[in-house]
């Protein structure tokens, strides 16, 4: 089974630990960032400590991806999600990328703070890929060498303010509010053989115990190897950077019919947005203050388990 790494707060200090049958075992090294963890021998440290390191009790488990990392996301990358928003997965030809501000990253048990002006708060469970190595030029990444580049797997929830997304016509702002990026709890370090099972990972999200999203990662349109290859032709990335690979169907957003969308095309932008809000506000699926959102990713046999997130929705104070 893969090693499960936690970044923890203990006695006022931030350290790293590895999960074991006896509890969390403290790593010997001090790694200030996720990048440092991968570049300075953290995985090897964890493998050694897992055999007999000191048992510790964490005051809190933090996000295993630190805020210095780039936070890259894919849009409309699950066939089920494309269908539910009125599209045809076979017609998707472009891998769409956007960024979230890394300042939105919070621990897996953090409250999601809804800004006062946000009325349509949505959820998006995603499989996160954490790089083991970066690049400064184009790479040819394949299924065969994927393990040379991906060091860890994490749960990501791409929390989104749909009213901001639609009215401002942009992804970054609507998805970057502080607390809109729970990551973790575990940084799971798969072997190449375990990573090859990525299609078997099942993503499940529920709100107040009601299942909203459930899908296997194999439903992705653009697979991890081709996504990393394309990213390497666009930009430089480093160890510890995070790629969120898109969300399956089941989100709260429900687009109007094609007929209504066609009619809306004749409206001025302000009236078009007003019509959008009128159609969306009655939908009960949007997150409300006081609700508890849970998210989990694992294989059905439990051999690869990224843990569970539990996030309470709260209004801004």
Secondary structure in CASP SS format (residue, H / E / C, confidence):
PFRMAT SS
TARGET T0000
AUTHOR 0000-0000-0000
METHOD secondary structure of the structure
MODEL  1
X C 1.00
X C 1.00
X E 1.00
X E 1.00
X E 1.00
X E 1.00
X E 1.00
X E 1.00
X E 1.00
X E 1.00
X C 1.00
X C 1.00
X E 1.00
X E 1.00
X E 1.00
X E 1.00
X E 1.00
X E 1.00
X E 1.00
X E 1.00
X C 1.00
X C 1.00
X E 1.00
X E 1.00
X E 1.00
X E 1.00
X C 1.00
X C 1.00
X C 1.00
X C 1.00
X C 1.00
X C 1.00
X C 1.00
X H 1.00
X H 1.00
X H 1.00
X H 1.00
X H 1.00
X H 1.00
X C 1.00
X C 1.00
X H 1.00
X H 1.00
X H 1.00
X H 1.00
X H 1.00
X H 1.00
X H 1.00
X H 1.00
X C 1.00
X C 1.00
X C 1.00
X C 1.00
X C 1.00
X E 1.00
X E 1.00
X C 1.00
X C 1.00
X C 1.00
X E 1.00
X E 1.00
X E 1.00
X C 1.00
X C 1.00
X C 1.00
X C 1.00
X C 1.00
X C 1.00
X C 1.00
X C 1.00
X E 1.00
X E 1.00
X E 1.00
X E 1.00
X E 1.00
X C 1.00
X C 1.00
X E 1.00
X H 1.00
X H 1.00
X H 1.00
X H 1.00
X H 1.00
X H 1.00
X C 1.00
X C 1.00
X C 1.00
X C 1.00
X H 1.00
X H 1.00
X H 1.00
X C 1.00
X C 1.00
X C 1.00
X C 1.00
X E 1.00
X E 1.00
X E 1.00
X E 1.00
X C 1.00
X C 1.00
X H 1.00
X H 1.00
X H 1.00
X E 1.00
X E 1.00
X C 1.00
X C 1.00
X C 1.00
X C 1.00
X C 1.00
X E 1.00
X E 1.00
X E 1.00
X C 1.00
X C 1.00
X C 1.00
X C 1.00
X C 1.00
X C 1.00
X E 1.00
X E 1.00
X C 1.00
X C 1.00
X E 1.00
X E 1.00
X E 1.00
X E 1.00
X E 1.00
X E 1.00
X E 1.00
X C 1.00
X C 1.00
X C 1.00
X E 1.00
X C 1.00
X C 1.00
X C 1.00
X C 1.00
X C 1.00
X C 1.00
X C 1.00
X C 1.00
X C 1.00
X C 1.00
X H 1.00
X H 1.00
X H 1.00
X C 1.00
X E 1.00
X E 1.00
X E 1.00
X E 1.00
X E 1.00
X E 1.00
X E 1.00
X E 1.00
X E 1.00
X C 1.00
X E 1.00
X E 1.00
X H 1.00
X H 1.00
X H 1.00
X H 1.00
X H 1.00
X H 1.00
X H 1.00
X C 1.00
X C 1.00
X H 1.00
X H 1.00
X H 1.00
X H 1.00
X H 1.00
X C 1.00
X C 1.00
X C 1.00
X C 1.00
X C 1.00
X E 1.00
X E 1.00
X E 1.00
X C 1.00
X C 1.00
X C 1.00
X E 1.00
X E 1.00
X E 1.00
X C 1.00
X C 1.00
X H 1.00
X H 1.00
X H 1.00
X H 1.00
X C 1.00
X C 1.00
X H 1.00
X H 1.00
X H 1.00
X C 1.00
X E 1.00
X E 1.00
X E 1.00
X E 1.00
X E 1.00
X E 1.00
X C 1.00
X C 1.00
X E 1.00
X E 1.00
X E 1.00
X E 1.00
X E 1.00
X E 1.00
X E 1.00
X H 1.00
X H 1.00
X H 1.00
X E 1.00
X C 1.00
X C 1.00
X C 1.00
X H 1.00
X H 1.00
X H 1.00
X H 1.00
X H 1.00
X H 1.00
X H 1.00
X H 1.00
X H 1.00
X C 1.00
X C 1.00
X C 1.00
X C 1.00
X E 1.00
X C 1.00
X C 1.00
X C 1.00
X C 1.00
X E 1.00
X E 1.00
X E 1.00
X C 1.00
X C 1.00
X C 1.00
X C 1.00
X C 1.00
X C 1.00
X C 1.00
X C 1.00
X C 1.00
X C 1.00
X C 1.00
X C 1.00
X C 1.00
X H 1.00
X H 1.00
X H 1.00
X H 1.00
X H 1.00
X H 1.00
X H 1.00
X C 1.00
X C 1.00
X C 1.00
X C 1.00
X H 1.00
X H 1.00
X H 1.00
X H 1.00
X H 1.00
X H 1.00
X H 1.00
X H 1.00
X H 1.00
X H 1.00
X H 1.00
X H 1.00
X C 1.00
X C 1.00
X C 1.00
X C 1.00
X C 1.00
X C 1.00
X E 1.00
X C 1.00
X C 1.00
X C 1.00
X C 1.00
X E 1.00
X E 1.00
X E 1.00
X E 1.00
X E 1.00
X E 1.00
X E 1.00
X C 1.00
X C 1.00
X C 1.00
X C 1.00
X C 1.00
X C 1.00
X E 1.00
X E 1.00
X E 1.00
X E 1.00
X E 1.00
X E 1.00
X E 1.00
X E 1.00
X E 1.00
X E 1.00
X E 1.00
X C 1.00
X C 1.00
END
